[in-house]
Amino acid sequence: MKTRILIFSLLFLPIIISETNCQVTSLNLWPDGIPGFVLSNTYQEKSTIMEGVYTRFEKITSPALFPYLPPKDSATGTAVLICPGGGYSALAFNHEGNAIAKWLNDNGIAGIILKYRLPSDQIMKDKSIGPLQDAQEAIRTIRRNAEKWNINPNKIGVIGFSAGGHLASTLSTHYADKVYEQKDTVSARPDFSLLIYPVITMDSSFTHAGSRRNLIGDNPSKENVRRFSNELQVNEKTPPAFMVHSADDKVVPVKNSMVYYEALVKNGIPSELHVFQKGGHGYGLAGDRETQSAWPELCIRWLKYSGF
């Protein structure tokens, strides 16, 4: 394993040297101030570092981007915003973040990890839109930096795992929602979405209860349940999706992916759903685990077939 170095600066979060030999500078997502921010002296960000890299975050107060860029001679121009999962209570930043960025880089794709705020009444005026604010601004930031990062601004997608899949599908269906004051007219619409064992719905009969509770509370309004049940928000402008789920997932029922896929098909959106017989939940790239380990190659094939 190549050496990783942490360097601290007044302007940026840590600079990390990764296994891909690419320098990754984590960028402050809101340099001019976080929208809807509430000051709390008791809410403190927590991070876990192993072998010089972040592997987990909790109670996030400093949302940021970690751009992993492939070498220019192998870059395809495609970029993917990465949303790790964790039930909207933590971020599984290693196997659903760092490993995903490296896999994308190995295929000539920029992988940009989003350290997004986890919904909390302690630091947000409206916790239900906090993660979406970060995701919208993340896509806009990537587009603003497209030329500098050797990215095609029309080939920027999002990948999300579990609750990160809910955020990715929320971004895909609520990209035009005005959840903060924009400083320009740059679009927050992802060109495609990759949803891996995603939470999709807030319907209590088949949602992930922890994600629902953390995002919209114990007794949410019917309006918020519907608003963040993303299978109900799909329309003809929703981006194409590649989806992966396992039939034996006991954490997030496979029905989540199935209802989103059905909504995409109903609206004529080109999409692909792979339901694997086994695999459970939270497997990231899956390694050599059962048949679901085929999903990364299937995903790359879908991206190529779809022109991304």
Secondary structure by P-SEA (a helix, b strand, c coil): ccbbbbbbcccccccccccccbbbbbbccccccccbbbbbccbbbbbbbccccccccccccbbbbbbbcccccccccbbbbbbbbccccccccccccaaaaaaaaaacbbbbbbbcccccccccccccaaaaaaaaaaaaaaaaacccccccccccbbbbccaaaaaaaaaacccccccccccccccccccbbbbccccccccccccaaaaaaaaccccccaaaaaaaccccccccccccbbbbbbcccccccaaaaaaaaaaaaaacccbbbbbbcccccccccccccccccaaaaaaaaaaaaacc
